[in-house]
Amino acid sequence: MMAVDPIDPGENAIDNAIDNAIENPIDHAIVSLGWDSIWAAAFAPHAAAGPGRQPGRVLEAHRDNWIIGTQAGDRDARVSGRVRHEAAHPADLPAVGDWVAADIGVAEAETGAGGAAGAGAGAGAKTGAGTR
């Protein structure tokens, strides 16, 4: 399982998206999930957190696990302890349609391994912005 963290476009999202689109072309494998240059700009700080981070869209939400769509395909995920601890109620956790920053682990990220997350993979927090 992997950890997920929120992705929040925040203020100046369009300006940041334009700059980011020039520097980092959109990965076309996740465009079908709704990924665009605005989400890419919002994801930039999460990507800077380490090579094992990648964006994912929540496809299914269950009590203790989620299924997210990523550039490597659908994956099992769980919310990080920090996110779960900070959540005041279930609405603060990822919901279907939210974008999340998934921590797939360095070894898996470097090899580009897909499929179900392996040992050491975890998910962080919910996209604060939800769906568009």
C-alpha positions in Angstrom: 0.0 0.0 0.0 1.1 3.6 -0.5 0.6 6.8 1.4 -1.1 9.9 0.0 -0.9 13.6 0.7 -3.3 16.4 -0.5 -2.7 18.3 -3.6 -4.1 21.9 -3.4 -3.9 24.2 -6.4 -4.1 27.2 -4.1 -3.7 30.8 -5.2 -1.8 31.7 -8.4 -2.6 28.2 -9.7 -2.9 29.3 -13.3 0.4 31.2 -13.4 2.1 28.3 -11.7 0.5 25.9 -14.1 1.8 27.8 -17.2 5.3 27.9 -15.8 5.2 24.2 -14.8 3.7 23.1 -18.1 6.8 24.5 -19.9 9.2 22.9 -17.5 7.4 19.5 -16.9 5.2 18.2 -19.7 2.0 16.4 -18.5 2.3 12.6 -18.3 -0.3 11.5 -20.8 -1.0 8.3 -19.0 -3.0 10.2 -16.3 -4.6 12.8 -18.5 -7.6 10.5 -18.9 -8.1 10.8 -15.1 -8.3 14.6 -15.4 -4.7 15.5 -14.9 -3.7 18.9 -16.4 -1.1 21.6 -16.0 -2.9 23.2 -13.0 -2.8 19.9 -11.1 0.8 19.4 -12.2 1.7 22.8 -10.7 -0.1 22.0 -7.5 1.8 18.7 -7.4 5.2 20.3 -7.8 5.9 20.6 -4.0 4.9 17.0 -3.4 7.2 15.8 -6.2 10.1 17.8 -4.6 9.6 15.7 -1.4 11.3 12.7 -3.0 11.6 10.5 -6.1 8.9 8.1 -4.9 6.1 10.6 -5.1 3.6 10.5 -7.9 0.0 11.9 -8.4 -3.0 9.6 -8.1 -6.7 10.0 -8.4 -9.0 8.3 -5.8 -11.1 5.8 -7.7 -12.6 3.9 -4.7 -12.7 4.8 -1.0 -13.2 2.2 1.7 -12.9 2.4 5.4 -9.2 1.8 5.7 -7.9 1.7 2.1 -8.3 3.4 -1.2 -7.8 2.5 -4.8 -6.1 5.2 -6.8 -5.4 5.6 -10.5 -1.7 6.6 -11.2 0.5 6.8 -14.3 1.5 3.2 -13.5 -2.1 2.0 -13.3 -4.6 1.4 -10.4 -3.0 0.8 -7.0 -4.0 0.0 -3.4 -3.3 2.9 -1.0 -3.7 3.8 2.6 -3.7 7.2 4.3 -0.6 8.2 6.2 -0.7 8.3 10.0 -0.2 12.0 10.0 -3.2 12.6 7.7 -5.4 10.2 9.7 -4.3 11.9 12.9 -5.1 15.4 11.6 -8.5 14.4 10.1 -11.2 15.8 12.4 -13.8 13.7 10.6 -14.1 11.3 7.7 -14.7 14.2 5.2 -11.1 15.2 5.8 -9.9 12.0 4.3 -9.5 11.4 0.5 -12.8 10.9 -1.3 -13.5 9.5 -4.8 -12.3 12.1 -7.3 -9.7 13.7 -5.1 -6.1 14.0 -6.3 -3.5 12.7 -3.9 0.3 12.6 -3.7 1.2 8.9 -3.5 4.5 7.7 -1.9 5.3 4.6 -3.9 8.8 4.2 -2.4 12.1 5.1 -4.0 13.0 1.6 -5.4 9.7 1.3 -7.1 9.8 4.9 -8.4 13.3 4.4 -9.9 12.4 1.2 -11.6 9.0 2.4 -12.7 7.3 -0.7 -11.3 3.6 -0.7 -11.7 0.7 -2.8 -10.4 -0.1 -3.2 -6.7 2.1 -1.4 -4.3 4.9 -3.5 -2.8 6.4 -3.5 0.7 7.4 -0.1 1.9 4.9 1.7 -0.3 2.6 4.0 1.7 0.1 6.8 1.1 0.0 10.4 2.4 -2.8 13.0 2.4 -5.8 14.1 0.5 -5.9 16.7 -2.2 -7.3 19.7 -0.4 -8.9 20.9 -3.6 -11.0 17.8 -4.4 -12.3 17.4 -7.9 -12.6 19.8 -10.9 
